[in-house]
Structure formats: C-alpha cells, structure tokens
Amino acid sequence: MERVLVTGANGFIGSNVCAYLLERSYEVYGLVRDTSDLHFLEGLPVKLIHGDLTNASAIPFPFDLDFIIHAASLVSDILPSDMIERNIFDTTRNLVSAIEEKGIRLKRFIHISTSLVIGYKALNISEERPGRSARHLAYTRAKEMTEAFLFDHRRRTGFPVVILRPADVFGPNDRTSSLRLLDAIERGWPAIAGSGDRIFGYCYVANLASVCHLVCQMRGTDGSAYTVTNGQDVTWREFLGMFQVALDKRQRIYVPVVVAYAIALCMQLLHAVIPSFDALLTYYRISRVANNSSYDITRTVKELGYQPDHDIEAQARTIVAWYLREKACGYVDDVLRGRSTPRGTAQGRQSLVKRRLGR
C-alpha cells in the first residue's frame, strides 16, 4: 500500500483527490490546519496531519511517504497580490524545504497549478501555442513563480516534480464556484450572460483526480507539466443550462455582456471599499464568459494514458445533487453567511447541532 499526502485535503480538489485515491487502496494522509472545516472529509479514513505551511518545518510528516499531492492553494482574482503570493509561492517553497530537511525521499511531488499560466482567450492553447497572458491576475503570477521555482529545483537537485494545470474545475465540494452559482440560479439570477455560446476549458474534478492517480502510477515524465480538462468543447450555455434544468429554473432575462461588465466593475469597486462585500461578479469572470478558451490535452492523453469521462450531463447532476444535500443540512447557508465557526471542527459540529435543535 503506497502512502500519499494531500495538502489542502479538506478543500474542494483535495477532498475529491483523497476520496479517489482511497477507493484505489492508497494510504492517504491529509494535511489540514487546526481551524480547518473538515466537513468534506467526514466518513473518509484519511489520516489527518495538523499543521500550517507557513511553518512547514514544524509539521510532523510521515517519514515513508511515496507521494505528495500539493493541492493547497488560495484561489482568488481580487485579493491582494502579497496575500496570494504568501499562500501559493511561499507555502510551496516552505513545503519543499521541509520535506527535504526531514530526509523524505518521494517518488513524485505533484503540484496542482492552473492552465492560466499558458494563457486564455484562445482555442487549443498549449505551451507551443499560448493564449493571451493572464499575468494581470496576482493568482496567475504566483502560480508562474511557483512553477519556475519547482522546475529550477528539479534541474538543480533532481527533485521528482510533476505539475498539473487544470482549467476551470467544477464538481462536488466546490464551495467557491459551483455552490454560489447554484444558489444564484435558485434565487433567479440570470446565470448566462450574453449568448452563452463561448467555449470554456471545463474540467470535472474526478477527471483531475484520475490524472493525479496516473501520475502516482509513475506515468509521464518528471519535470513535466500536463494540462487537464475534459477534452471536449463545452459552452457556458450548455453547462449552466444543465444546472438550470436540474433545479427546474428557466432563465427569462439575458443580460448583455456589456451590462454584465458594468455590474462586475461596480461590485469590484464596492469590494475595494468594503472588503467584506462578496463580489459575485468581477471583470475577469465576465471576460471568461465573453471569450472562447480551450486547451490542447494531446500530450496528457498520450503520455499519461488519460481517458477523461465526457458525460457532462451526469457530472452536472452529481454537482446539483451534492448542492441540494448540503443545502438540506444547512451547509450552503453556513458558507454564504460566512459563519466563523466551521461545522467540520468539533466546536462547529456542536454549533450546527444547536442550530438544528433551535437552541
């Protein structure tokens, strides 16, 4: 039984990767903070390691790990660049230093990056045919810096790193995008801006988890980066329309893209003045809907033997079913209201029980 540590195990991608690998008989460790909401790990036999990557040298890593899947990352297109850099670049560098200081000899270090490092707003984007630069986003710049550090460390030391570059990841446990989109659709918000006929680089989270598994099987080449999507053309109208159908909602108002841009800019300005304001729309998010973006995964398929699941209708139904379960137990309301006590902690579970009993 091979041992794998997943950082950010309690998050969207991390929890799905943990579940996928457990089903395939890996011994899975999950790195979480003491304050982490562990809701998505409930019922999973993940061996939790508590620690913070800002002080990675103090983390009690198991000595005989085979793989680390580094999924922990701050994801935002509006937070300050110094905060994003600390929580992406600095934490990765700290993690690599800590495991080397402790003498842990890994078979593979798998880093979850983003397809934005090779651009967007173009079709069939690859390293050889990059899209338009997304370096105006602090998130992209931090991921680029992290990749550069890992590639350089590989050249200097032989560090066995493989980088995965997923595009727009959706799936169960996605409280950042899917949960908020589905809540907005239920409330009657027009989810599709403009015609909705633009293609986006859709990646179902189980497909990304399957690529993590393939890399753990030692497929591919150390020091390489692989782009991950579903490998099919999906439009925003098609994808969001399946959400609307599953929730029995019809969109009667279609907001022109120029109006959506104006609303997004107002929301961003309001967020700049009142940081606690949740800007559901931003200029970047509308630009994704208003432009085609797709990625060439030929090398991922060829070198890793990747066979993506293309059943987007079943995937959409799975996401909606997850959302409705979470809504029924109060978790959606917890997330949207930004409750300070995560229900996945012991204190949070007690708080949730009291709310359910009306105390």
Residue pairs with C-beta under 8 A, 6 or more apart in sequence:
1 25
1 26
1 27
2 26
2 27
2 66
2 67
2 216
3 26
3 27
3 28
3 29
3 62
3 64
3 65
3 66
3 67
4 21
4 26
4 27
4 28
4 29
4 65
4 66
4 67
4 68
4 69
4 216
5 28
5 29
5 30
5 31
5 49
5 61
5 62
5 65
5 67
5 68
5 69
6 14
6 17
6 18
6 21
6 28
6 29
6 30
6 31
6 46
6 68
6 69
6 71
7 14
7 31
7 53
7 68
7 69
7 70
7 71
7 72
7 95
8 14
8 31
8 32
8 70
8 71
8 72
8 73
9 15
9 17
9 18
9 28
9 29
9 30
9 31
9 32
9 41
9 46
9 48
9 71
10 30
10 32
10 36
10 37
10 38
10 39
10 40
10 41
10 344
11 40
11 71
11 72
11 173
12 40
12 169
12 171
12 173
12 174
12 175
12 176
12 205
13 71
13 112
13 166
13 169
13 205
13 208
13 209
14 30
14 69
14 71
14 72
15 40
15 41
15 44
15 173
16 171
16 172
16 173
16 205
16 206
16 208
16 209
17 69
17 71
17 208
17 209
17 212
18 28
18 30
18 41
18 44
18 46
19 44
19 209
20 206
20 209
20 210
20 212
20 213
21 28
21 209
21 212
21 213
21 216
22 28
22 44
22 45
22 46
24 213
26 216
27 47
28 44
28 45
28 46
28 47
29 46
29 47
29 48
29 49
29 62
29 65
30 41
30 46
30 47
30 48
30 49
31 49
31 51
31 53
31 59
31 72
32 38
32 41
32 48
32 49
32 50
33 50
33 51
33 52
34 50
35 342
35 345
36 342
36 344
36 345
37 342
37 343
37 344
37 345
37 348
38 48
38 342
38 344
38 345
39 331
39 342
39 343
39 344
40 173
40 344
41 48
41 344
42 344
49 59
49 60
49 61
49 62
51 58
51 59
51 60
52 58
52 59
53 59
53 72
53 91
53 92
53 94
53 95
54 86
54 90
54 91
54 94
55 94
56 91
56 94
56 95
56 97
56 98
57 94
57 97
57 98
57 101
59 98
61 98
61 99
61 102
61 104
63 102
63 103
63 104
65 99
65 104
65 106
66 106
66 107
66 108
66 216
67 106
67 107
67 108
67 109
67 110
67 216
68 95
68 99
68 106
68 108
68 109
68 110
69 110
69 112
69 212
69 216
70 92
70 95
70 109
70 110
70 111
70 112
71 112
72 91
73 87
73 88
73 112
74 83
74 84
74 87
74 88
74 139
75 139
75 176
76 84
76 139
77 137
77 139
77 282
77 284
77 285
78 268
78 271
78 279
78 282
79 138
80 138
81 138
81 141
81 142
84 138
84 139
84 142
85 138
85 141
85 142
85 145
88 139
88 142
88 143
88 145
88 146
89 142
89 145
89 146
89 149
92 111
92 146
92 149
92 150
93 146
93 149
96 109
96 150
96 153
96 159
99 106
99 109
106 160
107 160
107 216
107 218
108 160
108 161
108 162
108 215
108 216
108 218
108 222
109 150
109 159
109 160
109 161
109 162
110 161
110 162
110 163
110 164
110 212
110 215
110 216
111 146
111 147
111 150
111 161
111 162
111 163
111 164
112 164
112 166
112 208
113 143
113 146
113 147
113 163
113 164
113 165
113 225
114 139
114 140
114 143
114 165
114 166
114 167
115 125
115 165
115 166
115 167
115 201
115 227
115 228
115 229
115 295
116 134
116 137
116 139
116 140
116 143
117 134
117 140
117 143
117 144
117 147
117 165
118 125
118 126
118 127
118 130
118 131
118 165
118 227
118 295
119 125
119 130
119 131
119 132
119 133
119 134
120 131
120 132
120 134
120 201
120 288
120 291
120 293
121 131
121 132
121 287
121 291
121 292
121 293
122 129
122 130
122 131
122 132
122 292
122 293
122 294
123 199
123 292
123 293
123 294
124 294
124 295
124 296
125 131
125 201
125 227
125 293
125 294
125 295
125 296
126 227
126 295
126 296
126 298
126 299
127 225
129 296
131 293
134 140
135 141
135 144
137 284
147 163
147 225
150 159
150 161
150 163
151 161
151 163
151 223
153 159
153 161
154 160
154 161
154 222
154 223
155 223
160 222
161 222
161 223
162 215
162 220
162 221
162 222
162 223
162 224
162 225
162 226
163 224
163 225
163 226
164 208
164 211
164 212
164 215
164 225
164 226
164 228
165 225
165 226
165 227
165 228
166 203
166 208
166 227
166 228
166 229
167 200
167 201
167 202
167 203
167 227
167 228
167 229
167 293
167 295
168 177
168 200
168 201
168 202
168 203
168 288
169 203
169 204
169 205
169 208
170 177
170 178
170 202
170 203
170 204
170 205
170 239
170 315
170 319
171 178
171 204
171 205
171 206
171 315
171 318
171 319
172 178
172 205
172 318
172 319
172 322
173 205
173 322
174 205
174 319
175 335
178 319
178 323
179 323
179 326
179 332
179 335
179 336
180 280
180 336
181 191
181 240
181 243
182 243
182 247
182 319
182 320
182 323
183 323
183 332
183 336
184 191
184 280
185 191
185 240
185 243
185 244
185 247
185 249
186 247
186 249
188 249
190 251
190 253
190 254
190 255
191 240
191 243
191 244
191 251
192 236
192 237
192 240
192 241
192 251
192 254
193 236
193 254
193 255
193 256
193 257
193 260
193 286
193 289
193 290
194 254
194 255
194 256
194 257
194 260
194 289
194 290
195 237
195 254
196 235
196 236
196 237
196 238
196 240
196 241
196 254
196 289
197 235
197 236
197 237
198 235
198 236
198 289
198 290
198 291
198 292
198 293
199 233
199 234
199 235
199 292
199 293
199 294
200 234
200 235
200 236
200 239
200 288
200 289
200 292
200 293
200 294
201 229
201 293
201 294
201 295
202 229
202 230
202 232
202 234
202 239
202 312
203 228
203 229
203 230
204 230
204 308
204 309
204 312
204 315
206 309
206 315
207 228
207 229
207 230
207 308
207 309
208 228
210 306
210 307
210 308
210 309
211 226
211 228
211 300
211 304
211 306
214 220
214 304
214 305
214 306
215 226
215 304
219 303
219 304
219 305
220 226
220 303
220 304
221 303
224 303
226 297
226 299
226 300
226 303
226 304
227 295
227 296
227 297
227 299
227 300
228 297
228 300
228 306
229 294
229 295
229 297
229 308
230 308
230 309
230 310
230 312
231 297
231 301
231 308
231 310
232 308
232 310
232 312
233 294
234 312
236 289
238 312
239 312
239 316
242 312
242 313
242 316
242 317
243 316
243 319
243 320
244 250
244 251
246 316
246 317
246 320
247 320
255 263
257 286
257 289
257 290
260 281
260 286
260 289
260 290
261 283
261 286
261 290
263 281
264 279
264 281
264 282
264 283
264 285
264 286
265 283
267 277
267 279
267 280
267 281
267 282
268 279
268 282
268 283
270 277
270 279
271 277
271 278
271 279
278 338
297 306
297 308
300 306
301 307
309 315
323 332
326 332
327 333
330 343
330 352
330 355
330 356
331 343
334 343
334 352
339 351
341 347
341 348
341 351
342 348
343 349
343 351
343 352
